[in-house]
Amino acid sequence: MQNQEPLLTTYQMGDILLPNRVVMTSLTRCRATNPDLAPTDLHVEYYAQRASAGFILTEGTWISERAVGFINIPGIYSKTQTEAWKRVTDAVHEKNGKIFVQLVHSGSVSHPDFLQGELPLGPSAINPQEKAFTPLGFKDTLTPAEYTTVQIKETIGEYRLAAENAKKAGFDGLEIHAQIFTLIPQFLSEATNQRTDEYGGSIENRARLLFEILDTVKKVYPAKRIGVKFTPAAFNPGIIKPDITTITMFDYILEKLNGYHLAYVELVGPAVDLTGTPLDLLKDNYFEHFRNIYNGTIMANLGFTQESGNAIISKGTADLVSFGTLYIANPDLVQRFEQNSLLSKGDPDTYYAGEAKGFTDYPFVTS
Ligand SMILES: Cc1cc2nc3c(=O)[nH]c(=O)nc-3n(C[C@H](O)[C@H](O)[C@H](O)COP(=O)(O)O)c2cc1C
């Protein structure tokens, strides 16, 4: 008899019928160890191994050369990369899986080492005080150059080109990475965005870039094939952290997204106790709070297990649950849930390096 626990039930996400609600979320694995930053045979194997997920989100993938801020991460801005991704999507589709690409831009959390000696761009000339993982190891971020409005439009244009390439590569949809300390959160945060034009100041202005990016990728994929990932509770090491405007900011964003009819919003939960933080109000009802505002599909993320994933769906607080770390070592996560099999533990030493080791060599234990 089929196991009908909530995570293993089907879900109609826009025009896609997902076979289950177990989503493989984005995992940067730094295996694009080639000058083209193109996915390789290993990527084809790795994603195909995980095709039984409700659907797969790729690792964060650069939208342009200017977007790079970390080593050995693939892009989707060149023909070589696009053709290489086509091999990945074909392999996932052959196994009846679905795969969305996650699009990302580093903004100021990059380094001149990636940018032919030029400074990265940020919303304002303010150092985000993060680290960039360069070919020579971790380096402190610098004070970026401030984006001109022309450069903002260029970046939005790069999102469009990346979306067009994603379509050519056969992706079923795309996700906009708008979490932690990447470009979009740099614009959302008052700490890094002190602009006085239409992209800075008020909440509406700081969120403008996000919506302009969504508006442009919507010209390539229908909204029902576009998702966006947020972490309102991103306590980053640097200066981009929740502040007293964060809750109002995300309330505004999610309310406005109601009009977008996206495939889903992926919400990363808090990794820390929110007591005494600017998000104290959400300490007992984080997902519920956003559920009450957002009418569309919510994908909950961070630290979920089979049990807590089933519970949040049963309660009606989320529709889908995404799993990151568990997908590293459990390519057959869905079958393990079905068969209540033991879960394997990944090796953190090979999270961000190691070629096949720790990437494609985790065994399937289910039949
Ligand atoms: C090795 C590793 C790489 C990650 N890379 C990305 C990424 O590229 N994009 C992203 O949005 N989140 C990334 N994350 C965060 C995960 O997608 C996810 O939000 C986080 O791991 C919490 O989910 P989990 O508790 O199920 O692992 C990464 C996490 C890990 C452990």
The ligand as an ORCA input file, in Angstrom:
! r2SCAN-3c Opt
* xyz 0 1
  C      26.608     22.857      1.017
  C      25.493     23.876      0.966
  C      25.366     24.684     -0.132
  C      24.298     25.600     -0.239
  N      24.158     26.341     -1.389
  C      23.064     27.138     -1.545
  C      22.815     27.801     -2.770
  O      23.543     27.675     -3.753
  N      21.709     28.568     -2.843
  C      20.849     28.723     -1.795
  O      19.846     29.434     -1.919
  N      21.060     28.098     -0.622
  C      22.125     27.290     -0.492
  N      22.303     26.593      0.681
  C      21.264     26.637      1.688
  C      20.280     25.485      1.465
  O      19.616     25.608      0.219
  C      19.211     25.444      2.554
  O      18.503     26.669      2.552
  C      19.840     25.195      3.924
  O      20.812     24.161      3.858
  C      18.769     24.812      4.957
  O      18.090     23.621      4.563
  P      18.452     22.203      5.235
  O      18.372     22.405      6.717
  O      17.469     21.228      4.703
  O      19.868     21.873      4.847
  C      23.369     25.700      0.814
  C      23.522     24.884      1.951
  C      24.554     23.974      2.030
  C      24.659     23.068      3.230
*
